[in-house]
Amino acid sequence: GSDAPEPKVRQYERQLHTGPLPYPVLWTREAHRAQAKAMLPDGARYLIFAPCANWPPKEWPLDDYRELGRHMLREGGLCTDYRPVII
């Protein structure tokens, strides 16, 4: 672990002495990109929820995500005009 404000890939390079590593890439097809753009058009604001973690103690119960979403998206909340997206 590290508290350094840098991408994880750079932390791995330093700690594992690997030299430059490529950033992760998500390989998609043009059809996937078109479908995503249709579902998530440019210009909208999105509040992204990713209810998963790489370690069970970091995982939240689903009800906690629901409560966070209600709080953030409520009238007068921090993200009132955002669209929620679960990935």
C-alpha positions as CSV (number, residue, x, y, z in Angstrom):
1,G,0.0,0.0,0.0
2,S,0.9,3.6,-0.4
3,D,-0.5,7.0,0.4
4,A,1.3,8.5,-2.6
5,P,-1.1,10.5,-4.9
6,E,-0.2,8.6,-8.0
7,P,-1.7,5.9,-10.2
8,K,-1.5,2.4,-8.9
9,V,0.4,1.3,-12.0
10,R,3.2,3.8,-11.0
11,Q,3.2,2.4,-7.4
12,Y,3.7,-1.1,-8.8
13,E,6.5,0.0,-11.0
14,R,8.3,1.5,-8.0
15,Q,7.7,-1.3,-5.6
16,L,8.3,-4.2,-8.0
17,H,11.2,-2.4,-9.9
18,T,9.7,-3.3,-13.2
19,G,10.3,-0.1,-15.2
20,P,7.4,1.5,-17.1
21,L,4.2,-0.5,-17.2
22,P,1.4,0.2,-19.6
23,Y,-1.8,1.6,-18.2
24,P,-4.7,-0.9,-18.2
25,V,-6.7,-0.9,-21.3
26,L,-10.3,-2.0,-21.7
27,W,-10.6,-3.5,-25.2
28,T,-14.1,-2.9,-26.6
29,R,-15.6,-3.2,-30.0
30,E,-17.1,-0.3,-31.9
31,A,-20.6,-1.7,-31.3
32,H,-20.0,-1.7,-27.6
33,R,-18.9,1.9,-27.7
34,A,-22.0,2.9,-29.7
35,Q,-24.3,1.1,-27.3
36,A,-22.6,2.8,-24.3
37,K,-22.9,6.2,-26.0
38,A,-26.6,5.6,-26.7
39,M,-27.2,4.6,-23.0
40,L,-24.9,7.4,-21.6
41,P,-25.1,10.4,-23.9
42,D,-22.6,13.2,-23.8
43,G,-23.5,16.2,-21.8
44,A,-25.3,14.4,-19.0
45,R,-23.8,14.1,-15.5
46,Y,-23.4,10.7,-14.0
47,L,-23.0,9.4,-10.5
48,I,-21.2,6.1,-10.9
49,F,-21.7,3.3,-8.4
50,A,-19.3,0.3,-8.5
51,P,-20.6,-2.1,-5.8
52,C,-17.6,-4.4,-5.8
53,A,-14.1,-4.5,-4.3
54,N,-11.0,-6.6,-4.6
55,W,-11.2,-7.6,-0.9
56,P,-14.3,-8.6,1.1
57,P,-13.7,-6.1,4.0
58,K,-13.9,-3.3,1.5
59,E,-17.3,-4.3,0.2
60,W,-20.4,-2.4,1.3
61,P,-23.8,-4.0,1.8
62,L,-26.2,-3.2,-1.0
63,D,-28.5,-1.2,1.4
64,D,-25.6,1.2,2.1
65,Y,-25.2,1.9,-1.6
66,R,-29.0,2.5,-1.8
67,E,-28.8,4.9,1.1
68,L,-25.8,6.8,-0.4
69,G,-27.6,7.1,-3.7
70,R,-30.8,8.4,-2.0
71,H,-28.7,10.9,-0.1
72,M,-26.6,12.1,-3.0
73,L,-29.5,12.3,-5.6
74,R,-32.1,13.8,-3.3
75,E,-33.5,17.3,-4.0
76,G,-30.8,19.6,-2.7
77,G,-28.3,16.9,-2.5
78,L,-24.8,17.0,-4.0
79,C,-25.8,15.2,-7.2
80,T,-29.5,16.3,-7.7
81,D,-29.1,16.6,-11.5
82,Y,-26.9,13.5,-12.0
83,R,-28.1,10.2,-13.5
84,P,-27.1,7.1,-11.4
85,V,-25.2,4.4,-13.2
86,I,-24.2,1.0,-11.6
87,I,-21.2,-0.7,-13.1
